[in-house]
Amino acid sequence: MRFVLYVLLMISFFSYKTLSAASIAISSGTGLDDTLIQSGEISSTSANGLLFSADLIDDFPFFFDTKLDLSVELAGYQLKGRHNNINEEMYIYQIKPKLRWHFDANYYFDFGLGFATLEDDQWEEVKFNGTTNFAMSFALGMSFGEEDQLFLDLVYNHYSNGYTRSPNPGLDILTLNLGYVF
């Protein structure tokens, strides 16, 4: 229920009629092991979310006929996992400005850096230094459909304190997003 209320708040916060473009997406993915930045194993984690994004600057000319977009993304994720034979659940809420580079008519690369609030200061083996963290993401995506209104992203999500405190444990999640631009 909290997740649904949060999504309604996100949508009401940005009125898509006043923006150049807005989108909504569903997200599903899995936690990663400690191969990358993360300090513990969370590969048993499933992550599901709802994302709302609003363009602030749309199709800014870049170089060699490529374009940049600047948007802000509001998202909520529900993590579910099983650790030490105990079922666990946690929510992550984030706000993140994103820069999207269109390197082809239908393909793009995203980079986002913002803030996230985690419902708890521990998830499975990962113990955080608080519930407020940085949210960082890298995505490869493509748009398709009539007037390119649908999109599909493969996203690496990272949450950590960004070395503002020690230690700096992180949480890494790989998600697939399917969305609609309206």
Secondary structure, DSSP 8 states (H G I E B T S, - for coil): -HHHHHHHHHHHHS-GGGSS-EEEEEEEEEE--TTSS-SS--TT-EEEEEEEEEEEEEEEE-STT-EEEEEEEEEEEEEEEEETTEEEEEEEEEEEEEEEEESSSSEEEEEEEEEEEESSSEETTEE-SSSEEEEEEEEEEEEESGGG-EEEEEEEEEEE-TTSSSS--EEEEEEEEEEEE-
